[in-house]
């Protein structure tokens, strides 16, 4: 009987052939471990002779970036497999195609997207993606609205809610996004130059912590839609005409704002990073104008598509009440601003940082960028009730970059 073992570059080709017989008998194969995330192993296997390639992603029974002292249920791979199939169908292929899921090895064999780049890397290289706004708003509207009580039969939605309980991954989010960055937690990864700053401006700010507590408990209790759960620029592959969302293993039923806010926060942090890293002011200004336009248009096009699709797919009788859809959407966007702020703070001082900020080479500029990131994040959280349009998000950024 087969049993779980950890794959490596020497064994992954034989594993693929056993599961799929994917490559030709005369294949000239090269195997590389390409995973740079916090949790899993990811391999790319390519036949250099015939041009075929495949990705194998395997869950480990612990958090990879920490080690075996932080065990983690590998059943998350099964959730990810199911989510990818649901998202593929809802979005007409805005996620990679899954060829097979192996429930023994907790491994997913899927489409290779190496003709795309990770969006975070592309943005740090000042690249622009003209189709991204339209495609990512399609992804968010269709995955969020179509899995909500507005559309789904309520009994079916409750069954989904049961199926996609993801307690260990949710616990990570509750701790690393909504709790530990707001006090001097042991697992925080904080620069020495930020400790006193955080004490003065975050950890001892009772009003801020009250608002974060509200956002945390909304995350924990508001089973609004089936979330991706980790929708940032490191979980998106892009090229000029294509967007593909990857890594939905944090998926569960939660507030729509969590997905939207995580994305917006990472666009904001790229803006802050670009201003600090790029000495050529003309190139910097061009890229940051693109980022501002992207933030604005992602919010506004999401709202436009949401309201339009709402009318086409709404099934709940009370949700058809005039004024309800606008009230519902306003609250999603308000909470999106709050999530944006929480994500920005946790990526500055929490366990998992972003390259955008950490790779600023000038340490003085890095320190200033991280302080600006925290101050702006606080404003997103504290002033979220008046942030309802894409321009409101842009104006918040411009407040610090006049």
Buried (B, 14 or more C-beta within 10 A) or exposed (E): EEEBEEBEEEEBBEBBBEBBEBBEEEBEBEBEBEBEBBBBBBBBBBBEEEEBBBBBBBBBEBBBEBEEEEEBBBBBBBBBBBBBBBBBEBBEEBBBEBBBBBEEBBBBBBBBBEEBBBBBBBBBEBBBBEEBBBBBBBBBBBBBBBBBBBBBEEEEBBEBBEEBEBEEBBEBBBBBBBBBBBEBBEEBEBBEEBBEBBEEBBBEBEEBBEBBEBBBEBBBEBBBBBBBBBBBBBBBBBBEEBBBBBBBBBBBBBBBBBBBBBBBBBBBBBBBBBBBBBEEEEEBEBBBEBBBBBBBBBBBBBBEBBBEBBEEBBEBEEBEEEEBBEEBBBBBBBBBBBBBBBBBBBBBBBBBBBBBBBEBEEEEBBBBBBBBBBBBBBBBBBBBEEBBBBBBBBEBBEEBEE
